[in-house]
Each structure stands twice: as structure tokens, then as C-alpha cells.
Amino acid sequence: MFSNIKPFINKMNAKTILKRAFDAGQIYLSARNNGGKELRRYPKIHNVDINQDFTRFVFTLPIGLDPKEISKKGFVFKQVFGPHIELTGEIKKYTLEVYKMGMEISFKYNFEEIRNVINPGKLPIVCGKNRHGQIIWYDMRDLPHILIGGATGSGKSTQLRQLLTTLIIKLKPSELELYLADCKKAEFHIFRNIEHVKGNVVLTKDIKKMLDHISTQMDERSNLLDVFGVAHIDDLPQDQKKPYIVLCIDEFVMLRKEANIMEKLIELTALGRALGIFVILSMQRPVKDVLDTTIRSNLNVAMGFKVRDKIESRVMNTPGSEDITVPGRFFMDTNGDMTEIQSPFLELEDAKKLLEPFKVAPQDVKEVFEEEPPQNDDTKQLTYDDVFGDDDR
Ligand SMILES: Nc1ncnc2c1ncn2[C@@H]1O[C@H](COP(=O)(O)OP(=O)(O)OP(=O)(O)O)[C@@H](O)[C@H]1O
């Protein structure tokens, strides 16, 4: 972008362009002097580093400028610099990286490649690769609950498949219990008869039972913390150790009219962390009125795959995900930090092979809930059309 001009001029030009973005987004403090003339205090640009692949700016906000202005106006940087940017930072100091090229468009899942990287994690969530080719992961104990959103074909299910498969390979059944609810009835069949999986259900009434069971676990765990005077289940004595519980609900929007389920989810996402209970929710259409605001604010990580429009990306808090064109690509928001990531591509047949060693005979599966076929009206599950009607919002 700036490579044919001398370095100093390059930097000045780059600064001027960034200032244009501040202007366009009105990212400054404004006051009037005695003569009525407007005086603007812009963010201070401390550093401009230009190299072959990208230009990196470091800037700080003037005291008094609301940091929300930056998250709200993130789109301006894209309008000025183009789509390949990354903005990180909080409160005062921010780093903006402007890349010359888009990212690699594929990253094939290979557990051997991932194994060493996630080794220090107790409950590792592998997100994918960033634009520097680094594997991005985090420990769910630090950021306990995830929202995954994206239109059909965007790569949500593939991401869920690899997240769950990785956890199954990494943790023993004595360390991890998985509870899966698949409102679309399409995704979680490959996890049947896996020893870690204690529930794999599709009907609303079974999802309710499953949540009741997890709530009971939650109460028991709270009591244990009380009895042993510790703040986290990891600190319980060895003979009292409890497995982590991960509840994953695919297309949970279909349950939105179930007040009882929503209440339980609010409770789980509010209190789960210390009790070793974690939640992953996925949805095709992240629209405000289908996502309870309390639940939304308890979900610390959002993975925004391709969504339909700005309204949906705003609900996800992943601006720019409406412009994604590559399957498996997403923007990840972790408490305000935004990273563009390509998720690992784990194909169905490969996942089946990886899961094979963890399968047990059906009679040995200790699922807490047996799936029952629908019998009468009280088992009727909402369909997508029941929830959304036609395309209107
Ligand atoms: N990480 C990835 N890398 C490359 N291609 C991918 C990746 N994830 C998904 N794809 C491609 O996109 C297609 C759709 O992916 P996926 O089924 O995960 O989408 P989805 O969002 O779950 O859609 P739906 O809601 O309809 O199930 C896959 O069949 C695959 O071809």
C-alpha cells in the first residue's frame, strides 16, 4: 500500500489516512474556544510500523473519549482501509493492523498439529488459525460460555464438530461430561455412544429433563464448594473431584418460547464457571428478540460466521461478519477483542474416524436421557417456521 515511498513519508501518509478514519467516524473530543471555533482532540497515534505484509498503528484515546466509540465505529476503519483489518485493545490503547492480503482460506483439522499447542489447557477450545498462521485457542475455564452464529452453510456445524471432537480426544470421560441438544436433529448423531456423552437429545421435553439434571448437578456442586470452603470445583479435594460439564445446544433459537429452558440457561451461564459447567449455544439467525439479553451478556465469546446483515452481526458483536465470503471464516469477539479466524476444517468422515476409539457398546452408554419418539402433542417441537414464520423480522 505504501511501499514505493520513502519510509518517513510512508508513515506520514499512513497517519493521515488513519486521521481520516477518526474524522469519518467522529472519533475525537470536540470543544469550542472563546471565539466559537471548534477544537478537536484526536486519538494520539504513537507508532506506525510498516512492513511487507501489514501496517500496524498503535493509538490511545484522549481521556474522556468513550471506548464504545471505537467498538461502535469499527466499520469506519474498514471503509477507509478495506476489509483486511484487525483492531484490538480496550479502554485507552488500541492496535490497528491493516493487511495487504486476505487470509488463507483453508486450515485442515489435524489433531497432531493442535495437540502440543493446546497442551497447557484443561478445557481447550480450538478456534482456528489467525492471519499469521498461528493456532488460536483458549481455555474454557477462563471464558466459559460461547455463542456461535452464522447463516446456513457458513461453517457453524463444522466448528461445533471440531470443538467437541477435540474435547473428547483431549479429556477422559472422568474429566468431561457432554450434554448435547440438537434442535435441528441433524448434527450430533456422530457423538452417539461416545463415553463422554451423557445426553444427546432432540426433543424439547428431553432437553428440559437434561437441563433439570444439570441444574441438580449445579446445586450439588454449590454445596460441595460450601462444605469444603473453596471457590472453584478445581480446588476440591482429589476424592471429591468432578468432571467438567459442557452443554451444547445447536439452533437453540427453536427453544426460545420455552420460558423454563431460558431460565435454566440464564442460571447456568451466570453461575456455571466456578462450578465447572459451560455452555455453547449456536444459532442461524442472531436476532435480538430471539436471544435473551441476560443470556447474551453472559456469553463471553462470540464466534460470528457469515451472517445475513449488519443487524445480525451487531447482535453477535462481530461487525464485519455480514461481509464474510469464505466458509469457516469468522470474527471472534472475546470481551471486546476482535480477531479474524479461519476455523479448522474437520470433515464428517474424518471426525467419525477420530471418534471411533471413544465409542462404547450402546448398552454400556450411561446416557442420562434416552431419546423417545414423539408420542402426542406435548412432545411437539417447534419447527423453524413455527419460530420465525417466513423471512420477516
Ligand atoms: N473450516 C472450514 N474450512 C473450509 N470449508 C468449510 C469449513 N467449514 C465449513 N466449510 C464448508 O462449508 C460447508 C457448510 O458448512 P457447515 O455445514 O458447517 O455450515 P453450517 O453453518 O452449519 O450450515 P447449516 O446451518 O446449514 O448446517 C461445508 O460442507 C464445507 O464445505
The ligand as an SDF file (V2000), in Angstrom:
LIG
                    3D

 31 33  0  0  0  0  0  0  0  0999 V2000
  -13.4770  -24.5040    8.3270 N   0  0  0  0  0  0  0  0  0  0  0  0
  -13.8610  -24.7070    7.0890 C   0  0  0  0  0  0  0  0  0  0  0  0
  -12.9810  -24.6110    6.0810 N   0  0  0  0  0  0  0  0  0  0  0  0
  -13.3610  -24.8020    4.7940 C   0  0  0  0  0  0  0  0  0  0  0  0
  -14.6300  -25.0920    4.4210 N   0  0  0  0  0  0  0  0  0  0  0  0
  -15.5500  -25.2070    5.3860 C   0  0  0  0  0  0  0  0  0  0  0  0
  -15.2230  -25.0170    6.7640 C   0  0  0  0  0  0  0  0  0  0  0  0
  -16.3570  -25.1740    7.4850 N   0  0  0  0  0  0  0  0  0  0  0  0
  -17.3360  -25.4540    6.6140 C   0  0  0  0  0  0  0  0  0  0  0  0
  -16.8580  -25.4780    5.3570 N   0  0  0  0  0  0  0  0  0  0  0  0
  -17.6350  -25.7520    4.1140 C   0  0  0  0  0  0  0  0  0  0  0  0
  -18.9120  -25.1790    4.2540 O   0  0  0  0  0  0  0  0  0  0  0  0
  -19.9370  -26.1790    4.1820 C   0  0  0  0  0  0  0  0  0  0  0  0
  -21.0230  -25.8610    5.1890 C   0  0  0  0  0  0  0  0  0  0  0  0
  -20.5070  -25.9910    6.4870 O   0  0  0  0  0  0  0  0  0  0  0  0
  -21.4530  -26.2910    7.7330 P   0  0  0  0  0  0  0  0  0  0  0  0
  -22.3260  -27.4610    7.4520 O   0  0  0  0  0  0  0  0  0  0  0  0
  -20.5770  -26.3730    8.9180 O   0  0  0  0  0  0  0  0  0  0  0  0
  -22.3260  -24.9830    7.7430 O   0  0  0  0  0  0  0  0  0  0  0  0
  -23.4840  -24.5710    8.7550 P   0  0  0  0  0  0  0  0  0  0  0  0
  -23.2840  -23.1500    9.0440 O   0  0  0  0  0  0  0  0  0  0  0  0
  -23.5180  -25.4800    9.9020 O   0  0  0  0  0  0  0  0  0  0  0  0
  -24.7750  -24.7640    7.8910 O   0  0  0  0  0  0  0  0  0  0  0  0
  -26.1700  -25.3970    8.3730 P   0  0  0  0  0  0  0  0  0  0  0  0
  -26.7360  -24.4530    9.3690 O   0  0  0  0  0  0  0  0  0  0  0  0
  -26.9560  -25.4800    7.1080 O   0  0  0  0  0  0  0  0  0  0  0  0
  -25.8490  -26.7540    8.9530 O   0  0  0  0  0  0  0  0  0  0  0  0
  -19.1990  -27.4890    4.4750 C   0  0  0  0  0  0  0  0  0  0  0  0
  -19.8130  -28.5760    3.8390 O   0  0  0  0  0  0  0  0  0  0  0  0
  -17.8420  -27.2320    3.8970 C   0  0  0  0  0  0  0  0  0  0  0  0
  -17.8120  -27.4980    2.5220 O   0  0  0  0  0  0  0  0  0  0  0  0
  1  2  1  0
  2  3  1  0
  2  7  2  0
  3  4  2  0
  4  5  1  0
  5  6  2  0
  6  7  1  0
  6 10  1  0
  7  8  1  0
  8  9  2  0
  9 10  1  0
 10 11  1  0
 11 12  1  0
 11 30  1  0
 12 13  1  0
 13 14  1  0
 13 28  1  0
 14 15  1  0
 15 16  1  0
 16 17  2  0
 16 18  1  0
 16 19  1  0
 19 20  1  0
 20 21  2  0
 20 22  1  0
 20 23  1  0
 23 24  1  0
 24 25  2  0
 24 26  1  0
 24 27  1  0
 28 29  1  0
 28 30  1  0
 30 31  1  0
M  END
$$$$
